Amino acid sequence: MTPPVVTFTRTKPGGNKSNPTTEYSALLRTVRDAGLLRRRTGYYYIMFSALTLALGGVIVGIALLGDTWYQLIMAGLLGIILTQYAFLAHEASHRQVFESGKTNDVAGRMLANLFVGISYSWWMTKHSRHHANPNIIGKDPDIDRDVVSFTPEQAAQAKGIYGWFTRRQGTFFFPILVLEGLNLHLHGFRTVFGRGKVDKRAVEIVMLVSRIGLYVALIFMTLPLGMAFAFIGVQVAVFGVYMGSSFAPNHVGMPILPHDSKVDFLQRQVLTGRNISGGWFMNIFMGGLNYQVEHHLFPNMPRPALKSAQVIAREYCETHTILYTETTLPQAYAIVVKHLNKVGLSAASKEFACPAAASYGR
C-alpha cells in the first residue's frame, strides 16, 4: 500500500498552545480517512493457518524423530510458534482482527488459554492498564517491581542477594527471561484459581487445565523421562526469552512519568514508546510490536496498517515538535541493559535522576 499523503494544520496557528484533545482527534481522523483502521481479517486467517501448519509440522517431527536429543530442536521451534500465537491473542484482545468485540474475545481467549497456556482475563486486565498509563509510576503494572526494578525507589528496597542482583539486573535481564515463560503460566493459574474477579473463570480454568495437562501428558508419553523434562524446559525457556525480548524494547529505557504527571494522551503514548526498525521481517518477528508508538496511538489498528500509520504519525510528531523514537533492535537491547543497570546502581549511588519526572510533574 502506498503511504497516504498527509497535511496537518495546528489547531491554533501562530505559535499558541494547541488543544491536545483536538490535535489527537485530527491525527485519528487522518488515519481513519486513510482507511487504516479497516479490519484485515484475511491477513489474520493466513497467519493463523501458517502457524497451525507449522505446529502440525512440529508434531509430525516429534513423532518421526523418536528417542533422540534432536527433539530439543522441535522444542525450540514449538516455543517460537507458541509466541507467535501469543501475538495473535494480543491482537485479538485489542479488537484488531474482527469487527465484533465478542468474536475478538472468543478468539483471543481460545488462543491465549488453549494454544499458549496463559490466562486471557489476566492479560486483558494487566495490558489494558498498561495502555492507559504507559510508564506512569503507580498506574502502569508493567513497571511494578517483580524481579526487576524499574525505578531507583524500587531498587533501593532490594537487600542482600537480591540487592546484589539488582545492581547487575541489566546484565542478567536477558538470561533470566528463560524463566519468563514459567512466570506467565503461573500468573494464569494464580489468576483463575485466585479470589479476584475473573471474566469467564470456569471457561478459563477448563481451558488452561486441559491445555497444560494434555501437553505435559503427551510429551511424557512420547519421550523418555529425562528427554521429556528437557523438551518442556527448552520449549518454556524459548517461549519466555522470545516473549520478553519482544516486549522489553517497547518501553524500558524510555521516560518514566510520575504518578501525577500532566501529559496529554498523544504525548504520553509517543514519549514513552520506542519503535524498532527492520521492515516486514521485524513486523512478523515482533508481532507488530515494532510499531509500538502507532500501536499505542491506535490500539485497534490491524498489524498490516501500522507501517502506513507510521508515516502519518512520524510527520505529525515532527510538525508538532513531539519527540519520536525509533532504533534498531540491537540498539534497543543495549539501551535496556544500560538503563536497568543504571537504575540498579542508583540505589547505592543516589545519583540517578529522571528528567521526565522533572519535566512532566506538577
TIPASE-768601 format. One record per residue (C-alpha): residue number from 0; x, y, z. Coordinates in pm, 1 decimal, m for minus. Each point is the difference from the previous one (the first is absolute). Layout:
REM TIPASE-768601
FIRO  seq         u         v         w
FIRO  NUM         X         Y         Z
...
END
This chain:
REM TIPASE-768601
FIRO  seq         u         v         w
FIRO    0       0.0       0.0       0.0
FIRO    1     130.8     345.4     m93.1
FIRO    2      20.4     219.3     310.5
FIRO    3    m267.8     271.0     m11.8
FIRO    4      98.2     361.8     m50.0
FIRO    5     m60.5     187.3     323.8
FIRO    6     m25.6     369.6      83.3
FIRO    7     m49.7     143.6     346.1
FIRO    8    m120.4     332.2     132.7
FIRO    9      53.4      98.2     361.8
FIRO   10    m318.4      63.3     194.0
FIRO   11     109.7     353.1      89.0
FIRO   12     234.6     151.8    m260.6
FIRO   13     258.1     253.0     100.0
FIRO   14     187.6    m197.0     264.4
FIRO   15    m270.8      m9.3     265.5
FIRO   16     m38.3    m321.6     196.1
FIRO   17    m231.9    m239.5    m183.5
FIRO   18    m276.3    m198.8     160.6
FIRO   19     146.2    m350.1      64.2
FIRO   20    m334.6    m174.0     m38.4
FIRO   21     m71.5     176.1    m328.9
FIRO   22     348.8     m78.9    m128.5
FIRO   23     m38.5    m372.1      69.7
FIRO   24    m345.6       6.1    m156.9
FIRO   25     152.3     148.4    m314.1
FIRO   26     261.9    m274.3     m11.2
FIRO   27    m259.6    m270.3      59.6
FIRO   28    m221.0     143.8    m272.2
FIRO   29     292.3      m4.6    m242.0
FIRO   30      74.5    m369.5      48.7
FIRO   31    m369.1     m86.6      m9.6
FIRO   32     m49.1     190.0    m325.2
FIRO   33     298.3    m188.5    m142.2
FIRO   34    m181.4    m327.9      70.5
FIRO   35     262.6    m119.4     246.5
FIRO   36    m249.6    m106.0     266.4
FIRO   37    m177.7    m235.3    m238.5
FIRO   38      23.6    m364.5     111.5
FIRO   39     232.7    m231.1    m196.6
FIRO   40    m155.8    m329.3     105.3
FIRO   41     147.6    m185.0    m297.0
FIRO   42     351.0      81.1     121.2
FIRO   43     m71.5    m156.0     338.6
FIRO   44    m158.0    m308.7    m155.1
FIRO   45     318.9     m47.0    m201.0
FIRO   46     219.8      49.4     307.4
FIRO   47    m206.5    m242.7     208.2
FIRO   48       0.5    m258.8    m279.9
FIRO   49     376.5      31.2     m47.4
FIRO   50      63.8     m39.4     374.0
FIRO   51    m234.4    m295.6      26.4
FIRO   52     172.5    m164.1    m297.1
FIRO   53     336.0      60.5     171.8
FIRO   54    m137.9    m145.8     322.9
FIRO   55    m113.8    m308.1    m189.5
FIRO   56     348.4     m29.4    m148.6
FIRO   57     157.8       6.6     345.7
FIRO   58    m240.2    m267.2     125.1
FIRO   59      85.8    m220.5    m296.9
FIRO   60     370.0      69.1      58.3
FIRO   61     m27.7    m107.3     364.2
FIRO   62    m170.4    m323.3    m104.7
FIRO   63     258.7     m78.2    m271.4
FIRO   64     313.2      87.8     198.2
FIRO   65     m77.1    m235.3     286.5
FIRO   66     256.3     m53.8     276.1
FIRO   67     266.6     254.2     m99.2
FIRO   68     128.2     324.6     149.3
FIRO   69     m81.7     169.6    m330.6
FIRO   70    m342.5      28.2     160.1
FIRO   71     132.2     311.6     173.5
FIRO   72       1.1     172.2    m339.9
FIRO   73    m370.2     m75.9     m22.5
FIRO   74     m40.9     141.2     351.7
FIRO   75     165.5     325.8    m103.8
FIRO   76    m217.8      26.2    m310.8
FIRO   77    m309.0     m65.3     209.2
FIRO   78      98.7     284.4     233.1
FIRO   79      23.4     235.1    m298.9
FIRO   80    m336.3    m110.8    m140.6
FIRO   81    m175.0      43.9     335.4
FIRO   82     139.9     353.2      25.6
FIRO   83    m143.0      78.5    m342.1
FIRO   84    m338.1    m129.1     118.9
FIRO   85      37.2     232.8     300.1
FIRO   86      46.0     292.5    m239.4
FIRO   87    m328.4     m91.6    m170.1
FIRO   88    m173.6     m22.6     338.3
FIRO   89     137.8     344.2      84.3
FIRO   90    m138.1     141.9    m324.0
FIRO   91    m339.8    m160.1      56.0
FIRO   92      m8.3     152.4     349.5
FIRO   93      42.5     340.6    m164.5
FIRO   94    m292.1     m63.2    m240.1
FIRO   95     241.3       9.9    m293.6
FIRO   96    m122.7    m318.5    m167.9
FIRO   97    m381.1       1.4     m19.6
FIRO   98    m263.3     274.7       0.1
FIRO   99    m189.7    m164.9     285.5
FIRO  100     144.3      44.3     346.6
FIRO  101    m155.7    m328.8     109.6
FIRO  102     160.2    m189.1    m288.7
FIRO  103     337.6     153.9      82.7
FIRO  104     m40.4    m103.3     363.7
FIRO  105     m89.3    m358.3     m92.2
FIRO  106     297.6     m22.8    m236.3
FIRO  107     236.4     164.5     248.1
FIRO  108    m112.3    m220.2     289.2
FIRO  109      40.3    m317.5    m203.7
FIRO  110     341.7      99.7    m132.8
FIRO  111     131.1     111.9     340.7
FIRO  112    m138.2    m282.2     212.9
FIRO  113     m16.9    m299.8    m233.8
FIRO  114     301.0      65.7    m222.3
FIRO  115     242.3     207.0     209.2
FIRO  116    m101.6    m105.5     351.3
FIRO  117     m41.4     343.7     161.7
FIRO  118    m313.2     162.4     141.5
FIRO  119    m173.6     233.7    m241.7
FIRO  120    m182.2     176.7     284.3
FIRO  121     324.3      61.6     189.7
FIRO  122     164.8     132.6    m314.7
FIRO  123    m293.9     226.4     m89.4
FIRO  124     m12.6     158.8     345.5
FIRO  125     373.5      61.3      19.6
FIRO  126      49.3     109.9    m358.1
FIRO  127    m297.1     239.5      m2.3
FIRO  128     145.3     181.9     301.2
FIRO  129     336.1      19.8    m174.2
FIRO  130    m145.6     153.2    m315.7
FIRO  131    m190.5     262.8     194.9
FIRO  132     305.8     111.4     200.0
FIRO  133     326.5    m118.5    m160.8
FIRO  134     306.8      53.3     220.0
FIRO  135    m195.7     193.0     263.2
FIRO  136     105.1     m85.4     353.5
FIRO  137    m273.2    m167.7     201.0
FIRO  138    m231.5     m34.6    m300.5
FIRO  139     187.2    m216.0    m250.9
FIRO  140      27.4    m359.4     130.7
FIRO  141     281.7     m68.5    m247.0
FIRO  142     238.0     214.1     206.2
FIRO  143    m103.7    m140.4     337.4
FIRO  144     292.8    m178.5     163.6
FIRO  145      m3.8    m374.0     m50.9
FIRO  146     349.8    m140.8     m41.6
FIRO  147     131.4     310.8    m174.3
FIRO  148      m7.5     353.8     142.6
FIRO  149    m102.2     277.0    m238.3
FIRO  150      51.5     300.2     229.4
FIRO  151     268.3      96.7     252.5
FIRO  152    m260.7     m16.3     277.1
FIRO  153     m71.1    m362.7     m85.3
FIRO  154     370.6     m80.0     m24.0
FIRO  155      63.7     155.5     341.3
FIRO  156    m226.2    m262.6     158.9
FIRO  157     214.9    m287.2    m127.5
FIRO  158     224.2    m139.3     273.8
FIRO  159     246.6    m285.9      38.5
FIRO  160      31.0    m238.2    m293.9
FIRO  161    m293.1     171.3    m169.1
FIRO  162     182.0     332.6      34.9
FIRO  163     310.5    m151.8    m158.2
FIRO  164    m214.0    m122.7    m289.2
FIRO  165    m179.6     336.0     m34.6
FIRO  166     326.9     186.0     m43.6
FIRO  167      72.1    m230.0    m295.9
FIRO  168    m358.0     m50.9    m115.4
FIRO  169      61.4     131.9    m350.9
FIRO  170     278.3    m250.4     m56.0
FIRO  171    m218.6    m283.7     126.9
FIRO  172    m322.0     118.8    m163.0
FIRO  173       7.0    m211.5    m314.7
FIRO  174     134.9    m315.9     168.9
FIRO  175    m281.5       5.6     258.7
FIRO  176    m257.3      18.4    m279.7
FIRO  177      38.5    m378.3     m25.9
FIRO  178    m233.5      m4.6     302.1
FIRO  179    m250.4     249.0    m142.6
FIRO  180    m202.0    m268.9    m177.7
FIRO  181     m48.8    m186.1     328.5
FIRO  182     m87.4     329.8     167.1
FIRO  183    m273.4      69.5    m257.4
FIRO  184    m152.3    m344.4      44.0
FIRO  185       2.5      37.8     379.6
FIRO  186    m163.2     343.4     m18.3
FIRO  187    m279.3    m156.5    m203.0
FIRO  188     m66.4    m275.7     252.8
FIRO  189      24.1     237.3     297.3
FIRO  190    m255.0     225.4    m168.3
FIRO  191    m263.1    m258.2     m90.6
FIRO  192      28.5    m180.6     333.5
FIRO  193      33.9     322.5     201.1
FIRO  194    m263.6     202.6     181.2
FIRO  195      m1.5     298.6    m234.0
FIRO  196    m262.7      61.0    m265.0
FIRO  197      63.3    m204.2    m315.6
FIRO  198    m210.0      26.2    m313.1
FIRO  199    m112.8    m347.1    m113.9
FIRO  200     188.1    m161.0     290.5
FIRO  201    m142.8    m351.1     m50.7
FIRO  202      74.4       7.5    m372.1
FIRO  203     357.2     111.3      58.0
FIRO  204      59.1    m264.0     268.0
FIRO  205    m117.6    m274.5    m234.2
FIRO  206     208.4     138.2    m286.9
FIRO  207     320.0      51.4     199.0
FIRO  208     m13.2    m331.4     185.3
FIRO  209     m83.1    m188.5    m320.5
FIRO  210     273.2     170.2    m197.3
FIRO  211     279.6     m41.8     254.3
FIRO  212    m108.4    m347.5     107.2
FIRO  213     m33.8    m137.7    m351.8
FIRO  214     326.5     154.8    m115.9
FIRO  215     203.8    m136.3     291.4
FIRO  216    m166.3    m343.1     m25.4
FIRO  217      70.5     m31.1    m373.7
FIRO  218     365.9      99.3      37.8
FIRO  219      60.3    m247.7     282.5
FIRO  220    m185.0    m274.5    m189.2
FIRO  221     206.2      64.4    m314.9
FIRO  222     350.9      54.1     138.2
FIRO  223     219.0    m163.7     266.3
FIRO  224     m24.0     159.0     344.4
FIRO  225     319.3     208.8      m9.9
FIRO  226     m54.4     107.7    m358.8
FIRO  227    m359.3      98.6      77.5
FIRO  228     113.8     228.3     282.0
FIRO  229     266.7     149.4    m228.1
FIRO  230    m251.2      49.7    m282.3
FIRO  231    m245.7     190.5     218.4
FIRO  232     284.7     199.5     157.1
FIRO  233     137.3     110.5    m336.5
FIRO  234    m345.9      80.5    m138.6
FIRO  235     m97.5     211.8     301.1
FIRO  236     341.4     171.9       2.7
FIRO  237     m14.8      91.8    m369.4
FIRO  238    m357.4     121.9      43.7
FIRO  239     101.7     219.5     295.3
FIRO  240     308.8     146.5    m166.9
FIRO  241    m189.9      70.7    m321.3
FIRO  242    m292.5     163.4     182.2
FIRO  243     221.9     207.6     227.2
FIRO  244     232.6     102.3    m282.7
FIRO  245    m297.8     119.4    m203.8
FIRO  246    m167.0     207.3     271.8
FIRO  247     306.1     140.1     184.7
FIRO  248     117.6     236.7    m280.2
FIRO  249    m338.2     173.9     m12.0
FIRO  250      23.5     215.9     314.3
FIRO  251     301.4     m92.6     214.8
FIRO  252     247.1     287.1      m2.1
FIRO  253    m262.3     249.5    m113.4
FIRO  254    m119.8     283.5     229.8
FIRO  255    m175.7    m112.1     317.6
FIRO  256    m261.6     251.7     105.0
FIRO  257    m107.1      84.1     355.2
FIRO  258    m337.4    m114.9     130.5
FIRO  259    m148.6     351.0     m25.3
FIRO  260     148.9      92.3    m339.1
FIRO  261    m199.4     238.9    m218.5
FIRO  262      79.6    m143.6    m341.8
FIRO  263    m276.8     m20.9    m258.8
FIRO  264     m89.2    m332.0    m166.4
FIRO  265     187.8      58.4    m325.8
FIRO  266     329.0     105.5     158.8
FIRO  267     m30.2    m263.3     273.5
FIRO  268     m19.5    m277.4    m259.3
FIRO  269     273.4     137.6    m227.3
FIRO  270     255.8     109.3     260.0
FIRO  271      m3.5    m328.3     190.2
FIRO  272      11.7    m233.3    m302.4
FIRO  273     282.1    m116.6    m225.1
FIRO  274     m31.4    m132.6    m353.4
FIRO  275     234.4    m262.0    m143.7
FIRO  276     114.5      30.0    m361.6
FIRO  277      35.0    m305.8    m220.7
FIRO  278    m280.9     m11.0    m253.7
FIRO  279    m229.8    m293.9     m70.8
FIRO  280     222.1    m257.0     171.8
FIRO  281      m2.6     191.5     328.9
FIRO  282    m375.4      44.0     m33.8
FIRO  283     m42.4    m378.6      m3.5
FIRO  284     274.9     m70.1     253.3
FIRO  285    m144.5     242.6     257.2
FIRO  286    m365.8     m49.6     m84.1
FIRO  287     m49.5     368.1     m85.2
FIRO  288     153.7     117.0     329.1
FIRO  289     280.1     157.9    m202.2
FIRO  290    m249.1     279.2     m78.6
FIRO  291     m53.7      64.4     370.5
FIRO  292     m79.2     369.9     m32.5
FIRO  293    m269.6     m57.0    m260.0
FIRO  294    m134.7    m300.6     191.3
FIRO  295     m47.6     218.2     307.5
FIRO  296    m150.0     289.2    m193.2
FIRO  297    m239.6    m227.5    m190.3
FIRO  298     m27.8    m319.9     208.0
FIRO  299    m270.8    m157.0    m219.3
FIRO  300     191.3      54.3    m324.4
FIRO  301      79.0    m330.4    m181.0
FIRO  302     364.9     m91.0     m36.9
FIRO  303      20.5      40.6    m382.0
FIRO  304    m101.8     367.4      29.6
FIRO  305     261.1     102.8     257.1
FIRO  306     272.8      72.2    m255.3
FIRO  307    m215.9     254.6    m181.9
FIRO  308    m113.8     146.1     330.3
FIRO  309     362.5      53.7      96.5
FIRO  310      47.7     239.4    m292.4
FIRO  311    m293.1     206.3     124.4
FIRO  312      90.2     m11.7     369.0
FIRO  313     366.9      84.1     m54.7
FIRO  314     m82.2     300.5    m217.0
FIRO  315    m262.4     110.2     249.8
FIRO  316     250.6     m15.8     286.4
FIRO  317     256.5     195.2    m199.6
FIRO  318    m260.9     264.6     m81.2
FIRO  319     m97.8      32.1     366.4
FIRO  320     356.5     m34.1     139.8
FIRO  321     m67.5    m322.4     186.9
FIRO  322     300.6    m228.7      49.2
FIRO  323     m48.2    m318.5    m204.7
FIRO  324     237.4    m288.9      75.2
FIRO  325     107.6    m283.2    m230.5
FIRO  326     310.3    m219.1      28.0
FIRO  327     128.4    m330.2    m129.1
FIRO  328     m64.4    m307.8     213.5
FIRO  329     365.3     m35.5     113.7
FIRO  330       4.0     368.6      97.0
FIRO  331    m322.3     m45.7     197.5
FIRO  332     140.5    m302.4     184.6
FIRO  333     315.4     194.7      87.0
FIRO  334    m213.1     285.7     136.3
FIRO  335    m207.8    m243.9     207.8
FIRO  336     309.5    m158.5     157.5
FIRO  337     167.0     335.7      67.7
FIRO  338    m314.0     154.8     146.7
FIRO  339     m79.3    m291.8     233.2
FIRO  340     359.3      m8.6     126.3
FIRO  341     m10.7     376.6      56.7
FIRO  342    m323.0     m32.1     197.7
FIRO  343     147.1    m283.9     204.8
FIRO  344     317.6     189.7      79.6
FIRO  345    m193.8     317.2      80.8
FIRO  346    m119.8    m149.4     327.0
FIRO  347     358.9       5.5     121.0
FIRO  348     123.9     316.7    m173.4
FIRO  349    m313.3     213.7      57.9
FIRO  350      94.0     188.3    m319.1
FIRO  351    m274.3    m119.1    m232.1
FIRO  352    m241.5     265.7    m118.9
FIRO  353    m304.8     m39.0    m219.8
FIRO  354     m25.1     294.6    m242.4
FIRO  355    m354.8    m101.5     m89.2
FIRO  356    m115.0      27.8     358.9
FIRO  357     141.9     350.4      19.8
FIRO  358    m141.8     107.9    m334.0
FIRO  359    m348.7    m144.5      23.4
FIRO  360     m81.2      15.8     368.3
FIRO  361    m218.2     255.8     168.2
END
